[in-house]
Amino acid sequence: MQRLVITTVGTSLLTNQIDKTSDEENFWSEELLRTAHYTDEMMLYSEQLIEIIEDLKFRAENQLNGDIEDFRKASAELNGIYGLYNNEIEKAKSDHHCLIYTDTAQGRYCAIMLENFLKSKGINNIERLYSENFSTNSNEQFMQGIANLLPILKQKICEDYQGYTICFNLVGGFKAMQGYFNTIGMLYADEIIYIFEGSTNQIITIPKLPIIIDKLQVEKYAIPLAVMDIGQVPISWEPANKVPQDWRTCTGQKIGLSIWGKLIWNECKNELFSQDKLLNFPTFIKQLEYESKFEDDYKNTSDLSKRIILQEKLAKIAHLLINYRDGIGALRKDDALRLREYKEKPEIEHINITSKELKISCQVINNNKLSLRYFGTHEHIYKKEGIKK
């Protein structure tokens, strides 16, 4: 069976080139650590740092022209990959590889060098992945970067590479990355690999564990979790404050999902979004109401994917209504939802669920409340609303 190998990338390709017996190069090590969060733009202000990194890149590229032992010594990430394939790197050619790196100059340099090296060995199914501003500059920035990566990883693991054996190669990468990805891997990976303690190249494999999330516990907070999955909400919105503390994070006057909140919600949301009954968003959002015929349309929708996408859009509607004083105006300005009147019947409006097929018909009451009336195709809504084409 083909593998999807997800490798966390650190800076070992650079730091492994430093001569630890040299006082000068020990200073280099300190400089690389101090500036690990630097972007390309920040690097421009330090000619000395640029010279250090260029020297280390040159050494790394020379070592990557050696033999297998050289490759594995040069890079923790390659040590893991070569260990995974028992040094028979040609076996990696049929698999797919994702290199996860920080949005930093050093992270990008190392990821590019790794990609180039693997391609030189005939391994072409490689993708580099990062999220914007993902770095170890601050706890908040680091955690936001991980949170932004979660939906991307889930898409790849659960959809793009469904049926593949999922391997998390955590031999390389920053320790914080390894810690978080170890937990993420417990949910998504079939196997997680490390280097055995005290060994330079012996691989230890941790199999997937039967972790079960208590979905009944998650369901109690489904609506605030769904809304905060779209984005942050004001700290004054009481339902968000009732979410378990480990599942949420507060920034100033805003509250959103923590990494663990996103991870837990991503595991449960499709099941909760596809149940026979709509999540009752109006319970927590006073500017929103469902008419019984809207709920009936949902119940009569047998395609679970359509149920899911409807509830995802309801969460987005709720998010806009919560975050904007003029929530209705925000819905009109939103490029995806596009609240618009029907020209043929201006008192009835509609919202896009999918760009071409599915809509919600609705009515704005007293300029500040949205009443949802029907859900379905153009034809269904035109017929139910008595709109003549």
N, C-alpha and C positions, 0 to 999 in steps of 0.2 A: 504494500500500500504506500502511496506517495505521502511524503511528510510536508508539513508547513513548519519550517524551523524559524522561530522568533528569537533573535539574538539581541540582548541588551548590550549597547556599545558604550564603553568608557574611553579612557585616554591611554590605555596600556601600550598602544603602539608607539606613543611618544615617551611615556615615563619609563618603559622597559629599556630604552636606549641610554638612560642616564647612568653614568659611572658613579656608583655609590661611594667609591673610595676617594673621589675628588671633592674637595671642599667647594670649588667653584660650581661643580655640577649638582652638588647638594642644594646650592642656592637656586639652580635651575628648577629643581624639584619643588622647592618652596614657591617659586614664581608661578609654575604651572598650576599648583594647587590654589594659590591666591587668585589667579586670573581664570580659573576654570569656567566661570560664568560669563566671561567676556564674549561679546558679539564681534563680528568682523569689523564693525564700525569702531568699537572700543579699542580693538587691537591696533588701529592706525595711530593711536597716541603713544605707543610704546615700541620704538624701533628695536630696543634691546630684546623685548619679548619676541618680536617677529623673527629676529636673528636666531634666537634660541630654538624656536619652533622649526624654522627652516632647517637648521642643523639636525635636529632630531628626526624630522621627516626624511631627510637625506639618508641618515643612518638606518631608519626603519625600511626604507625602500631597498637599500643594499641587503639587509638581512632577509627580506622577502624574496631575494634572488638566490637564496641558499637551498638547504634541504629541509625535509619535514621537521627535523628537530629544531632548526632555525626558525621555521614558521611558528611552531608552537611556543617557542621561547619569546618570540617577538610580540605576540598578541594573545591576551587571555581569551578573546573571542574566537580566534582561530584554534587555540588549544581546545576549546570546547567543541568546535565543529569537527576538527580532525579526530578528537576522541569519540564523538558520536558515530563517525563512520570508520572507526578502527584504522585510521590513517589512509583508508582507501577513498580518497577524496572524489574519485570519479563516480562513486555511488551517489554523490550529492547532486549530480547533473539533472536527474529527473525530478528533484524536489524543488520546492519554492522556499525562498529565504526572505525574511524581513529583518532589516537592521534598524533597531530603535535607538535613536540618539538624541541628545539634548540640542536645543536651538542655540548653540554656541559655536565659536570658531573652532575650538579644539575638538568638540564632538563631531562637527561636520568634516574636519580634516580626516579624522580617524575613520569615520563611516565611509568616506570616499575612497580612502586607501584600501579598506577592506573590500569594498565593492570591486575596485579595479583588480585586486589580487584574485578574488574568486572568479571574476570573468576571465582572467588569464589562465585559469585552470578549467575553463570550459563551462563554468556554472553561470548561466545567464539569466535565470529566473530570480532576480534580486530586486527588492524594493526597499528604498530607504524611507523611514517614517519618523516624523517628529511632530510636535505641536508648537505653535508659535509662542515664543517667550519661555519655553520649557527649559529651566536651568536650575542649578543649585544655589542661585543668588539669594533666595529667601525661601522659607518654609512655604509661604503662601504661593509663591511663583511655582515652586516645584510641585506642590499638590495640585494646583490648577492645571499644570502641564499633564500630569498623570490623568486627571479627570477628563481632559480633552482627548486623550488617547484612547480611553475606554470604549467609546462607541465605534471608533475606527477599528480597534482590535476585534470587537465583537462582530462587526460587519465581515471582516476577513475570515474569522474563525468559523462563524455560524452560517455564513452565506457564501462568500466568495470561494472558500476552500472547504466547504462542507464535505465530509467523507474522508478528508485527509487525516492522518495521524498528526496531532499537534504537539510539537516539542518546543519547550521554552529552554533556550540555552542561556543560563544565567551565570556562566563562568566569568564573563566580563561585565562591565558597567559599574557605575557608582554603587556603593553599598546601599544607599537609600533606594536606588532603582531596584536592586536585587531583592530588597525586603518587600517592596510593594508588588513587584512582579511575581515573587514567590506566592503571595496570597492570591493574586489574580490567576496565576497558573493553577492553583488548587481547584479553581472553578472551571477553567477553560482548557487546560493542557492535559494531554494524555500522559506526558512524561516531562519531568523537569530535570535538567542535568547541571551538575556542579563538578568541580575538581575535588577529589577526595583529599581531606586534610592531611598534610604531611607529604603529599605526593605532588610531583610536578605535572603529571599528565594522566593520572588514573581517574577515569570518569565514575562518578556516583550518580545513579538515576533514581529519582523519587517518582513513583507511579501516581496516577490520579487518585485522589482520595474521595470517598463517597460523602461529600459535603452537601447537606440539604438545608436550604434556607426555609425558615418558617413563613410560608406565604400568607397564612392567616394573620400573623403579626404584621406583615408588610401591608396587607389589605386595609388595616385600620387607618393607615396613613397614606393610602393610595392617591388621594386627590392632591394634598400638598406635595407629595413626592413627584407626581406627574407634572405639576406646575413648575416646581423648582428644577426639574430636569430640563425644562425649556430655558430657564435662566433665573437669576436672582430675583427676589421679591422684597418689598419693604419689611423691615424688622417688625413693624407694627401689625403685619398680617398674622393674627393669632394662630391659625392652623399650622403655620410653618414652625412656630415655637413649640408646638406639641410633638413634633417629630423627635425621635430619640436623639440625644445630643451628639452621639458619635456619627450620626447620619447627616448632620448639617454643619455648616460653617458660617461664621458671621464676619462680614467685612464692613466696618463702619455702620451705616444704617441699612445695610442689605444683608439678606440671609439666603444661602443657597445650599446645594447638596455637597457634602464632602465626598472624597474618593469612595469611601465605603458606602455612602448613601447611593451614589451613582451605580456602584457595582451591584448592590442589592436590588435596586430598582430595575436595572437592565436585565437581571435574571428573572424578574417576576412580571414585568410590565405587559408582555404580550399575552400572557395567560389572563391577567386582570383586565386587559383591554378587550379581550375577545369573549368575555362571559356573556350570558344571555341578557343581563341587565346592564344598562348604561351606568357608569360611575356618576354619582349625583353631584356634579360640579355646582349646581345652584345652591346646594346646602351651605357652601362656603363662599360663594360669590353672589352678592345680592343683586348685581346688575345683570344676572343671567337667569333665564327660566326655560324649562322644557314644556312644550305642549304635549298632550298625551299621544297625538298622532306622530310626533317626532320620535317618541319612545317606541311606538308601534313599528315605525319604519326600521328602527335599529333591530328590534326583535325579529323582524321578517327578513333581515339580511343574513343569509346563510354563509356567505363568504367571509371567513374569519379575518382575512387580510383587510377587507373593507371596514370591518368593525374596528380593527386596530388603528387604521389610518384616520378614521373618524374621531376616535377618542384622543389620538395624538393632536389633532387639530382643535378639539375642544380644550385641551390643556393649553394650547397656544392662545386661543381666544381668552381663556381665563387669565393667562399671564398678562395679556395686554390690558384687560379690564382692571386688574389689580394694580398694575404699575403706572397707569396713566389716569390723571384726573378726568380727562376726556377720553375714556376708553373707546367709545363709539368712533370718535375721530381717528384714534390710533388704528382701529380696524379698517377704516376707509383708506388709510395711508399705507397699510401693510401690503407689500408687493405680492405676497403669496395668498393671503386670505381675500383681499380685495372686496370688502363689503360694498355692494353696489345695488342700486334700484333696478327693477325691471322696467324698462321704458314703457312696456305695454300696460303695466300695473304698478305705478310708482310707490304705492303704500306697502308693497311687498319687496323685500330685498333678498339678496343671496350672497353666500360666502363660498369661495372655492375650497373643496376638499381635495380633489385632484384637479389638475389644470384643465383637463378636457372633459372628464366624464361625470364625476360626482360633485354635487352641490348640497348646501343646506339652504332652504328658504327660511326667511325670518322676518320679524317686524320690530322696528325700533319704537319703544313706548316711552313717551315723555322725554325724549332725547337722551335718555341715560340708561335704559334697560333694553336688553336684547332678548326677544322671545323667539325660540327656535321652533319652527313649525313642521317642516318635512325634510327628509333626507333621501337622496337617491340621484338618479340620472336626470338630465335635462327634461326628457320626455315625462318622467314620473312627476316631477315638480310642476311642469307646465300643466299637466292634466289635473293634479290635485289642487293647484291654486287657481284653476280656471283661467289661465293666461292664454290668450290667442296669439299664435305666432304670426 
